[in-house]
Amino acid sequence: MVDSLRALIGAERMVLVDAGNIHSFKKDDAAVREAGFILKMMGRQRYNLAVMGPKDYALPDSLRQAMLAASAFPWIGTNFGEAGRPKGVQEVWIRKFDGVRVGVFSYIDPSWISNNMKAEEIADNLEATAKDLAKRCDVVAMVAFTDVNNPEPLARRVNGLVDMMILGGVNTPWMTPRREGGVTIGNAGDRGRHIARFDLLLNKEKKLVATDYQVVVLAHDLPVDPVVTQLMDDFKLEQERVKQVALEKLRLEKLALLNLKAADMPGAGSPLRYTGEKDCRECHMDQHNSWRQSVHGRTFSDLIRNRESEQDQKVRRSVTGWLEESGFVDRRESSHLYNVQCESCHGRGSEHVKTKGGALETLIQPETTCLRCHDTTNSPNFDLQAGLKLAHPPLPPTPVAAPKGPATSAPKGTLTPGDKLKLGDKAPAATKPNPTNNSLPPTPPTPRNSTPVSPPPGEPQN
């Protein structure tokens, strides 16, 4: 999408800005790798600059410096103050595009402090910065962190000095802009799911005549870049590898606390892995629907509801593969193995899933696994055959749809099931669809919002 916009607008006329808060509050290795990957992708998209938001600023200095070093583009943080501005962060950004000098600055509203920032860490230099850039630049843009419900007071302070205000740190994009005087206010939302596009029309004197605003939705049907796809696949594999290493470490720690040995756990050393009931559902829909209605299908969910999900003696009989290799370890990281699932009875299904229903020899008969939980201690009166039937309770029969095609008349004097026909009744006349109620004209596409910067006196503003 970014490449197509450059081709449409012209690379020499397009400025690509990130509105900040690239990094999350997570400070573990996975979060650092995620931020590094995002920065790498932004470099590939040739971002012109990024704004240091409150979340980025709140990072430990070492993480923040690593993030700056990994960036292929400059960062700005205008009102941090000289003492508070991180090393390598510029105060403002000015570049010339196709003969037009563009200036960008950022502003964190001191009356709207977030992310544990302190008021003394930022300076209220809004008007001074805007005046300076207005003298030096033809177009001035401002990235503001303020109350999302009321950005207009800031816009009034810089009216006539700033041409557009981009909100940072706001979750939901604004499909329609707001306007305060000559300032157009827009917001692209978070997580890189939208692009807020400001198209500026300048006259020969490089004075802004009109601002056109729209939000571009980054949908899944966009053209695929094979290089980016491969980079994303590699990143996901690495994240999963790191996650499994951490999960295995946690598993061994929990076993040690319970005085259990990993080598004594069921399936120790097996090359097979648990995959989770969602993979089983792909081919065994009826059995899966039946299982969901069984007691097995809600065992761990009941523990959560009863606030018993941390009691090991109950958890071990309510999840799939408790503390086994590739089995349930932790409530947060092992949610795909909640409840007593298919693989609790039939064994690890990784090879069966991989071969799309083959490798039946890797599955086991449930008779050999039921007694792990339903032993003489926990289920002294357990009936194996009755238990097997309860594992897959019968489902109500699916109604058979009436055959399509021309209706055939029944013999005179006969009734079909459900008929309540009385002598003298007539079949209701067929009714024609009401075009007023059932036929609506197609909705015209919503036009892009174009707002003149200085409308003629007496005419309403958009």
C-alpha positions as CSV (number, residue, x, y, z in Angstrom):
1,M,0.0,0.0,0.0
2,V,2.8,2.4,0.9
3,D,4.5,1.7,-2.4
4,S,1.3,2.2,-4.4
5,L,0.8,5.6,-2.7
6,R,4.3,6.6,-3.6
7,A,3.7,5.6,-7.2
8,L,0.4,7.6,-7.2
9,I,1.6,10.7,-5.4
10,G,5.2,10.6,-6.3
11,A,8.0,9.8,-3.9
12,E,9.3,13.3,-4.1
13,R,6.0,14.6,-2.7
14,M,5.2,12.1,0.0
15,V,6.1,12.3,3.7
16,L,5.6,9.1,5.7
17,V,5.4,9.7,9.5
18,D,4.8,7.4,12.4
19,A,2.9,9.0,15.3
20,G,4.8,7.3,18.1
21,N,4.4,4.7,20.8
22,I,6.1,2.0,18.6
23,H,7.3,0.1,21.6
24,S,5.0,-1.5,24.2
25,F,5.4,-1.5,27.9
26,K,6.7,-5.1,27.8
27,K,10.3,-5.3,28.6
28,D,11.1,-8.9,28.1
29,D,13.2,-10.3,25.2
30,A,10.2,-11.1,23.1
31,A,9.0,-7.5,23.2
32,V,12.4,-6.2,22.3
33,R,12.6,-8.5,19.3
34,E,9.0,-7.4,18.3
35,A,10.0,-3.8,18.4
36,G,13.1,-4.5,16.4
37,F,11.1,-6.3,13.7
38,I,8.6,-3.4,13.5
39,L,11.5,-1.0,13.1
40,K,13.0,-3.2,10.4
41,M,9.7,-3.2,8.5
42,M,9.4,0.6,8.8
43,G,12.9,0.9,7.4
44,R,11.9,-1.2,4.4
45,Q,8.8,1.0,3.9
46,R,11.2,4.0,3.9
47,Y,9.6,6.0,6.7
48,N,10.8,9.6,6.8
49,L,10.6,9.9,10.6
50,A,9.0,8.7,13.8
51,V,7.8,10.6,16.8
52,M,8.8,9.6,20.3
53,G,5.6,9.0,22.2
54,P,5.1,8.7,25.9
55,K,5.4,4.9,25.8
56,D,8.7,5.1,23.9
57,Y,10.0,7.7,26.3
58,A,9.0,5.6,29.4
59,L,11.3,2.7,28.3
60,P,14.5,2.1,30.2
61,D,17.3,4.1,28.7
62,S,19.1,1.0,27.4
63,L,16.1,-0.2,25.5
64,R,15.3,3.2,24.2
65,Q,18.8,3.7,22.9
66,A,18.7,0.2,21.3
67,M,15.5,1.2,19.5
68,L,17.0,4.4,18.2
69,A,20.1,2.6,17.0
70,A,18.0,0.1,15.1
71,S,16.0,2.8,13.2
72,A,16.8,3.7,9.6
73,F,15.0,7.1,10.1
74,P,15.3,10.0,12.5
75,W,13.2,10.5,15.6
76,I,11.8,13.8,17.0
77,G,10.6,14.8,20.5
78,T,10.0,18.5,20.5
79,N,8.9,19.4,24.1
80,F,10.9,17.0,26.2
81,G,13.3,19.9,27.0
82,E,17.1,19.8,26.5
83,A,17.7,17.9,29.8
84,G,15.0,15.3,29.2
85,R,15.4,14.7,25.5
86,P,17.0,11.3,24.9
87,K,20.3,11.3,23.0
88,G,19.8,10.9,19.3
89,V,16.2,12.5,19.3
90,Q,15.8,15.7,17.3
91,E,13.8,18.6,18.4
92,V,12.1,19.2,15.0
93,W,12.3,17.8,11.4
94,I,12.6,19.9,8.3
95,R,12.9,18.7,4.7
96,K,12.3,20.0,1.2
97,F,9.9,18.0,-1.1
98,D,9.5,19.1,-4.7
99,G,10.5,22.6,-3.8
100,V,8.2,22.8,-0.8
101,R,9.8,23.0,2.7
102,V,7.9,20.8,5.2
103,G,8.4,21.0,8.9
104,V,7.1,18.5,11.6
105,F,7.2,18.8,15.3
106,S,5.6,16.9,18.2
107,Y,3.9,18.0,21.4
108,I,2.9,16.2,24.6
109,D,0.2,18.2,26.3
110,P,1.4,19.0,29.9
111,S,-2.3,19.0,31.0
112,W,-2.6,15.4,29.7
113,I,0.2,13.4,31.3
114,S,0.3,9.7,30.6
115,N,2.5,6.6,31.0
116,N,4.0,7.8,34.3
117,M,5.6,10.9,32.8
118,K,6.2,13.9,35.0
119,A,5.2,17.4,34.2
120,E,8.7,18.7,34.8
121,E,10.0,16.4,32.1
122,I,8.3,18.3,29.3
123,A,8.1,22.0,28.4
124,D,5.1,24.0,27.1
125,N,6.8,25.5,24.0
126,L,3.9,25.0,21.7
127,E,3.5,28.5,20.3
128,A,7.2,29.2,20.2
129,T,7.9,26.1,18.1
130,A,4.9,26.6,15.8
131,K,6.0,30.2,15.1
132,D,9.5,29.3,14.4
133,L,8.6,26.5,11.9
134,A,5.9,28.7,10.3
135,K,8.7,31.2,9.4
136,R,11.0,28.6,8.1
137,C,8.6,26.2,6.3
138,D,5.8,26.3,3.7
139,V,3.9,23.5,5.4
140,V,3.8,22.7,9.1
141,A,2.5,19.5,10.7
142,M,2.2,18.7,14.4
143,V,1.9,15.3,16.1
144,A,0.0,15.8,19.3
145,F,-0.5,13.6,22.4
146,T,-3.6,15.1,24.1
147,D,-7.1,14.4,25.2
148,V,-8.6,12.5,22.2
149,N,-12.0,13.9,23.0
150,N,-10.9,17.5,23.0
151,P,-7.9,18.4,20.7
152,E,-9.4,21.6,19.5
153,P,-7.9,23.8,22.3
154,L,-4.4,22.9,21.1
155,A,-5.4,23.6,17.5
156,R,-6.7,27.1,18.5
157,R,-3.3,27.9,20.1
158,V,-1.5,27.3,16.8
159,N,-4.2,28.4,14.3
160,G,-2.6,30.2,11.4
161,L,0.8,28.6,12.2
162,V,0.1,24.9,11.8
163,D,-1.7,23.3,8.8
164,M,-2.5,19.8,10.2
165,M,-2.6,18.0,13.6
166,I,-2.0,14.3,13.7
167,L,-3.1,12.6,17.0
168,G,-0.7,10.1,18.5
169,G,-1.5,7.2,20.8
170,V,-5.2,7.0,19.9
171,N,-6.6,3.5,19.3
172,T,-9.5,4.2,16.9
173,P,-8.9,6.0,13.6
174,W,-11.0,9.0,12.6
175,M,-12.6,8.3,9.3
176,T,-13.8,11.9,9.2
177,P,-11.5,14.8,10.2
178,R,-12.2,17.6,12.6
179,R,-11.4,21.2,11.8
180,E,-10.5,24.1,14.1
181,G,-9.8,27.3,12.2
182,G,-7.2,26.5,9.5
183,V,-6.1,23.3,11.3
184,T,-7.2,19.9,10.0
185,I,-7.1,17.2,12.7
186,G,-6.9,13.5,11.9
187,N,-5.9,10.3,13.5
188,A,-4.7,7.0,12.0
189,G,-5.3,4.7,15.0
190,D,-2.8,2.2,16.3
191,R,-1.1,-1.1,15.4
192,G,-0.4,-0.1,11.8
193,R,-3.9,-1.0,10.6
194,H,-4.7,2.3,8.9
195,I,-3.0,5.2,7.2
196,A,-4.3,8.7,7.8
197,R,-3.7,10.5,4.5
198,F,-3.5,14.3,4.2
199,D,-3.4,15.6,0.6
200,L,-2.3,19.2,0.5
201,L,-3.1,21.5,-2.4
202,L,-0.7,24.5,-2.7
203,N,-0.8,27.4,-5.1
204,K,2.2,28.8,-7.0
205,E,3.2,30.9,-4.1
206,K,3.4,27.6,-2.0
207,K,0.4,28.7,0.1
208,L,-1.9,26.0,1.3
209,V,-5.3,26.2,-0.6
210,A,-7.1,23.0,0.6
211,T,-6.5,19.9,2.6
212,D,-8.0,16.6,1.6
213,Y,-8.2,13.9,4.3
214,Q,-9.0,10.2,4.2
215,V,-8.2,7.0,6.1
216,V,-6.8,4.1,4.1
217,V,-7.7,0.7,5.6
218,L,-4.9,-1.9,5.4
219,A,-7.1,-4.9,4.6
220,H,-6.0,-8.5,4.1
221,D,-6.7,-8.4,0.4
222,L,-3.8,-6.0,-0.4
223,P,-1.1,-7.3,-2.8
224,V,1.4,-9.5,-1.1
225,D,5.1,-8.7,-1.0
226,P,6.9,-12.1,-1.0
227,V,10.0,-10.6,0.7
228,V,8.0,-9.2,3.6
229,T,5.9,-12.4,3.8
230,Q,9.1,-14.4,4.2
231,L,10.5,-12.0,6.8
232,M,7.2,-12.2,8.8
233,D,7.2,-16.0,8.6
234,D,10.8,-16.2,9.8
235,F,10.0,-13.8,12.7
236,K,7.0,-15.8,13.8
237,L,9.0,-19.0,13.8
238,E,11.7,-17.3,15.9
239,Q,9.1,-16.0,18.3
240,E,7.5,-19.4,18.6
241,R,10.9,-21.0,19.2
242,V,11.8,-18.6,22.0
243,K,8.3,-19.1,23.5
244,Q,8.8,-22.9,23.6
245,V,12.2,-22.6,25.2
246,A,10.7,-20.3,27.9
247,L,7.7,-22.7,28.4
248,E,9.9,-25.7,28.7
249,K,12.0,-23.9,31.4
250,L,8.8,-23.1,33.3
251,R,7.6,-26.7,33.0
252,L,10.8,-28.1,34.5
253,E,10.6,-25.5,37.3
254,K,7.0,-26.6,38.1
255,L,7.9,-30.3,38.1
256,A,10.8,-29.6,40.5
257,L,8.5,-27.8,42.9
258,L,6.2,-30.8,42.9
259,N,9.1,-33.3,43.3
260,L,8.3,-34.9,39.9
261,K,10.9,-35.9,37.3
262,A,10.4,-35.0,33.6
263,A,11.6,-38.5,32.6
264,D,8.7,-40.1,34.5
265,M,6.0,-38.0,32.9
266,P,3.8,-39.8,30.2
267,G,5.2,-39.5,26.7
268,A,8.7,-38.4,27.9
269,G,11.0,-38.3,24.9
270,S,8.2,-38.8,22.3
271,P,8.7,-37.0,19.0
272,L,4.9,-36.5,18.9
273,R,3.4,-33.2,20.2
274,Y,0.0,-32.0,21.4
275,T,-1.7,-29.7,18.9
276,G,-5.0,-28.8,20.5
277,E,-8.7,-29.4,19.8
278,K,-8.9,-26.8,17.0
279,D,-6.8,-29.0,14.7
280,C,-9.1,-32.0,15.4
281,R,-12.2,-29.9,14.7
282,E,-11.1,-29.3,11.1
283,C,-11.9,-32.9,10.1
284,H,-14.0,-34.3,13.0
285,M,-16.7,-31.6,13.4
286,D,-19.5,-33.9,14.7
287,Q,-17.2,-35.5,17.3
288,H,-15.9,-32.0,18.3
289,N,-19.5,-30.6,18.7
290,S,-20.4,-33.7,20.8
291,W,-17.2,-33.2,23.0
292,R,-18.1,-29.6,23.7
293,Q,-21.4,-30.7,25.3
294,S,-19.6,-33.2,27.5
295,V,-18.2,-32.8,31.0
296,H,-14.7,-33.1,29.5
297,G,-15.4,-30.1,27.3
298,R,-15.7,-27.7,30.2
299,T,-13.4,-29.1,33.0
300,F,-10.9,-26.3,33.1
301,S,-13.4,-23.7,32.3
302,D,-15.3,-24.8,35.5
303,L,-12.1,-24.4,37.5
304,I,-11.6,-20.9,36.2
305,R,-15.2,-20.1,37.1
306,N,-14.8,-21.5,40.6
307,R,-11.4,-19.8,41.0
308,E,-9.6,-23.1,41.4
309,S,-7.4,-22.9,38.3
310,E,-4.2,-22.7,40.4
311,Q,-4.8,-25.9,42.3
312,D,-2.4,-28.5,40.8
313,Q,-4.3,-31.6,41.9
314,K,-7.5,-30.4,40.2
315,V,-5.7,-28.8,37.1
316,R,-3.9,-32.0,36.3
317,R,-7.2,-33.8,35.7
318,S,-8.8,-30.9,33.9
319,V,-6.4,-30.0,31.0
320,T,-4.6,-31.8,28.2
321,G,-1.1,-33.2,28.8
322,W,-0.5,-31.6,32.2
323,L,3.2,-30.8,32.6
324,E,4.1,-33.2,29.8
325,E,6.4,-32.3,26.9
326,S,4.3,-30.0,24.6
327,G,1.4,-30.3,27.1
328,F,-0.3,-27.8,29.4
329,V,2.1,-25.8,31.5
330,D,0.6,-22.4,32.2
331,R,-2.9,-20.9,32.1
332,R,-1.7,-17.9,30.0
333,E,0.6,-19.7,27.6
334,S,-1.3,-23.0,27.2
335,S,-4.8,-21.8,26.5
336,H,-5.0,-24.1,23.5
337,L,-4.9,-27.1,25.8
338,Y,-7.7,-26.0,28.2
339,N,-10.1,-28.8,29.2
340,V,-9.8,-32.6,28.7
341,Q,-9.5,-32.6,24.9
342,C,-9.4,-35.2,22.2
343,E,-5.7,-35.8,22.7
344,S,-6.2,-36.6,26.4
345,C,-7.8,-39.8,25.2
346,H,-6.4,-40.4,21.8
347,G,-2.8,-39.3,22.3
348,R,-0.7,-36.7,20.8
349,G,-2.0,-35.8,17.3
350,S,0.8,-33.9,15.6
351,E,1.7,-36.6,13.1
352,H,-2.0,-37.4,12.5
353,V,-2.7,-33.7,11.8
354,K,0.5,-33.3,9.7
355,T,-0.5,-36.2,7.4
356,K,-4.1,-34.9,7.2
357,G,-5.7,-37.9,8.8
358,G,-3.0,-40.5,8.2
359,A,-0.6,-41.9,10.7
360,L,-3.4,-43.6,12.6
361,E,-0.8,-45.8,14.2
362,T,0.4,-42.8,16.2
363,L,-3.0,-42.5,18.0
364,I,-3.9,-44.8,20.9
365,Q,-7.1,-46.3,22.1
366,P,-8.8,-44.3,24.8
367,E,-9.2,-47.4,27.0
368,T,-5.5,-47.1,27.8
369,T,-5.7,-43.5,28.8
370,C,-9.0,-43.1,30.7
371,L,-7.7,-44.8,33.8
372,R,-4.9,-42.2,34.2
373,C,-7.5,-39.9,35.7
374,H,-10.4,-42.3,36.5
375,D,-8.3,-44.5,38.8
376,T,-9.5,-46.3,41.9
377,T,-8.6,-43.2,44.0
378,N,-10.4,-40.5,42.1
379,S,-13.2,-42.7,40.5
380,P,-13.6,-45.9,42.5
381,N,-16.9,-46.8,40.7
382,F,-15.8,-45.8,37.2
383,D,-17.5,-47.8,34.5
384,L,-15.2,-47.7,31.4
385,Q,-17.8,-48.5,28.8
386,A,-20.3,-46.0,30.2
387,G,-17.5,-43.4,30.4
388,L,-16.6,-43.9,26.7
389,K,-20.2,-43.2,25.8
390,L,-20.3,-40.0,27.9
391,A,-17.1,-38.8,26.2
392,H,-19.1,-38.4,23.0
393,P,-22.7,-37.9,24.0
394,P,-25.2,-38.3,21.1
395,L,-26.2,-35.1,19.4
396,P,-29.8,-34.3,18.4
397,P,-30.5,-35.3,14.8
398,T,-30.0,-32.6,12.2
399,P,-33.2,-31.6,10.5
400,V,-33.3,-32.7,6.9
401,A,-33.8,-29.7,4.6
402,A,-36.8,-29.9,2.2
403,P,-35.8,-30.8,-1.4
404,K,-35.5,-27.9,-3.8
405,G,-37.4,-27.8,-7.0
406,P,-41.1,-27.5,-8.1
407,A,-43.5,-28.5,-5.4
408,T,-45.6,-31.7,-6.0
409,S,-49.2,-31.7,-4.9
410,A,-50.2,-34.3,-2.4
411,P,-53.1,-36.7,-3.2
412,K,-56.5,-35.2,-2.5
413,G,-57.6,-35.7,1.1
414,T,-54.1,-36.2,2.5
415,L,-52.3,-33.9,4.9
416,T,-48.6,-33.5,5.5
417,P,-47.2,-33.4,9.0
418,G,-48.0,-30.1,10.8
419,D,-51.0,-29.2,8.6
420,K,-54.0,-27.6,10.3
421,L,-56.2,-27.4,7.3
422,K,-60.0,-26.9,7.7
423,L,-62.7,-27.4,5.2
424,G,-63.2,-24.3,3.1
425,D,-59.7,-22.9,3.7
426,K,-57.9,-21.5,0.7
427,A,-54.3,-21.2,0.1
428,P,-53.0,-17.6,0.7
429,A,-52.4,-15.7,-2.4
430,A,-48.8,-15.1,-3.3
431,T,-47.7,-11.6,-2.4
432,K,-45.3,-9.5,-4.5
433,P,-42.3,-8.0,-2.8
434,N,-42.9,-4.4,-1.8
435,P,-40.2,-2.4,-3.7
436,T,-40.6,0.4,-1.1
437,N,-39.6,-1.9,1.8
438,N,-37.5,-4.5,0.2
439,S,-35.6,-2.8,-2.5
440,L,-33.2,-0.1,-1.4
441,P,-31.1,1.9,-3.8
442,P,-27.4,1.3,-3.6
443,T,-25.5,3.5,-1.2
444,P,-23.3,5.9,-3.0
445,P,-19.6,5.8,-2.0
446,T,-18.7,8.3,0.7
447,P,-16.7,11.2,-0.8
448,R,-13.4,12.2,0.6
449,N,-13.6,15.1,3.0
450,S,-12.2,18.2,1.3
451,T,-12.0,21.3,3.5
452,P,-10.8,24.7,2.3
453,V,-8.2,26.3,4.5
454,S,-9.7,29.8,4.2
455,P,-13.3,29.7,3.0
456,P,-14.7,32.9,1.5
457,P,-16.4,35.2,4.1
458,G,-20.1,34.4,4.7
459,E,-19.8,30.8,3.4
460,P,-20.2,27.9,5.9
461,Q,-17.2,25.7,6.7
462,N,-17.2,22.0,6.1
